[in-house]
Amino acid sequence: MAHVTLVGKSMAQPGTEFVTGAETPGCKGCKYIPLCFNIPRGTRIRIVGARGVEHPCFIHEGLKVAVVEVEKSSFDAGVETSFAKDGLTITHQPWQCPVLECANQPLCSLPLLAAGSKLRVKGVGAELQCPLGQKRRRVILEPAA
């Protein structure tokens, strides 16, 4: 089911995916705050439609936000093998891999995802090579209902 929110005008294209953020000091006093931040911080979403309505904004590039319809989206991640079971619901515990040059680091770290997010394993992929020796697998995660 689609949800209506506001995003920077330059992002307001169907198919764009992003992780929701938090208010900045520039948002203080803006009458659109309830629409901009009506989805919990750290939620991964995809724009499914643009309504063609814009509002002024002091922080976004172009000084405009656009009204869009969004839905939660699935994404690839690298998890410990014990959590790589199709249909399993897990709770995200942030972890920052210290090996920045590892090709799998972005999959394993997921720094923008909110701690405590409930996620469901939608698919299990290949084992990931970990320079730290951890047993990890590539999975597709989706928000748990």
N, C-alpha and C positions, 0 to 999 in steps of 0.2 A: 504494500500500500504506500503510495507516494505521500510525502510530507512537504509542506511549503516552508521555505526559508529564504534568506538573502545571502548572496555571495558577491564578491567583486565582479564588476561588469565583464572584465576580461576572462573570467572563468566560466561565465554563464552559457556553456555549450553542452548540449546533451552528450553523455558519455564521459565527461570530465569526472574524475574520481579524486577525492582528497579526504584528509582526516580533519575533523572539526577542531578549531582552536579555542582560545580564551579571549576575553575582552582585553583591550589595551587601554592605556590611559587616555588615548585619543577618543575613545568611545564614551567617556563620561558625559552625561547629560544628553546623549542622543536619544531621540524618541523611537528609533528603530531597534534599539537593543533587544527588546523582547522577540523580534523576528530574526535578528542575526544570530542570537545565541539560544535558540529554542531546541537544539539538539545537543545532548550531552557531549562535553569536551572529550576528544579522543575517539570519536565514532567515525569509522570509515564509511563514506557515502559516495553515491554516484548520482549525477544530475540526469534526470530522465525527461525533463521538459523545462522550457523557459516560457514565462508568461508575457514577456514583452513590456514589463513595467519596471521602471528604474526609480531610485531614490538617491538623494545626495549622501555622500560619505566623505569624512575627513581623513580616513586612513587608507582606503583602497586606491590603487593606481587608477587614474582617470576620474577620481573623486565621485564615483558612482557605484551603487550596488544594484543588483537585478533580482527580481523575484523569480525563484526557480522551484521546481518540484524535484525532490530527491528521494532516494531509497537507500537503505543500508546495502553495502556490497560485500562480496566475498573477496578474499585475497590470498596470495601465497605466503607461506611462512615456513620457518625451520623450527621444529620442536623436538624435544627429547623423544626418543623412540617409544618410551612408555606411554606417551600421550598421542601417538600416531595411530589411532584406531578410529575407523570410519564411524561417525555417529556420536562419538564421545564429546561431552560438553566439558570444557576446561575453563579455568579462571586465569586470565593473563597476569603473569607476574613479570614486570619489566626486568630485563637483563641486558646489559650492554657488553657485547663481545669486545674484548680488548684488541683483537687482531683485525685492525681496520683494512688491511690489504686482502683479507679473505673474501673471495667472490660471494660467499654465502652470508657475510656479515649483515647486510640489510634484511635478509630473510629471518635471521635469528634474533636480531636486536629489537626491531619494531618500536623505536623510541617514542613515536607519537601516539601510540595506542594507550588508552587510559588503563592504569593499574586496576585490577579487579573486573575488567570487562569479561563478560561471559561469552564464550565462543564455542561453536560446534565444528568439529572436524567433518568436512564435506567430502574430502577425498584424500587419499594417501598416495604419495609419490615415492621417488627414489631416495635411497640413503644419501645423506650429504657428507662430503669429506670435511672433517673438522680438524684444523691444525692443533687444537687443544686436546684432541682425542675423545671428545664427547660423541656419543651415539645420537645422531639427529637425523630426522627425515623431513623431506619437503611435504607439506600438506596444504590443502585449501581450507581456509577457515571462513566461517560466516558468523554473523552475530546470532547468538542463541535467542530464541523468542522469549 
